[in-house]
């Protein structure tokens, strides 16, 4: 893929772009390609997660100018470029071992660090837009953050909240579910259960709270939320059972509610 084509594609995808500079006579380049860049692990990662550009500055005037623009001083040179950002020069070698190629996992992690930093900046901007009362402005920022770093839980959480605010509850629930997978701990479940109760979707609220309890059986708030959901759908027996369970877990408020104190 040519550089200009990759830039245009990046504008649509928000994916990291890697730009690799090499020459035909460069022995180090041949080593890096043979032992690292052409490996099946790296190929799979590149195909899945990044846009890639190979540039031989000796093949034409445009390529030479691009190398000058990137301030290439030697070969091989490898850069990670995020949308709208400056190139990040990235080593292809093991830490502290100049002539030993990095492992595929090391290279992937170096690229991912740049992608995560970019995604976190976009997520923060999306959060700021949301709290300022501009969910419509927040949503495209969060979409781009998740394209760049789909394993960043904060991006999923913030997009879920925005979608809930916009009334797109089913889409929000999908984002809360991904958040819960990436970051166990209850907050995504809590918001999802409360949103379902607000929408009077009580059976789903109970099911969501039950899933939360199955993952964190000693989480008092999960039991409380299921008790509330049972109560609001009119099932006083199960609501009391959950209140008793919460009391047994040490919830003094639940104990008072069922008359144990």
Order of alpha helices (4+ residues) and beta strands (2+ residues): alpha-beta-alpha-alpha-beta-alpha-beta-beta-beta-beta-alpha-alpha-alpha-alpha-alpha-alpha-alpha-alpha-alpha
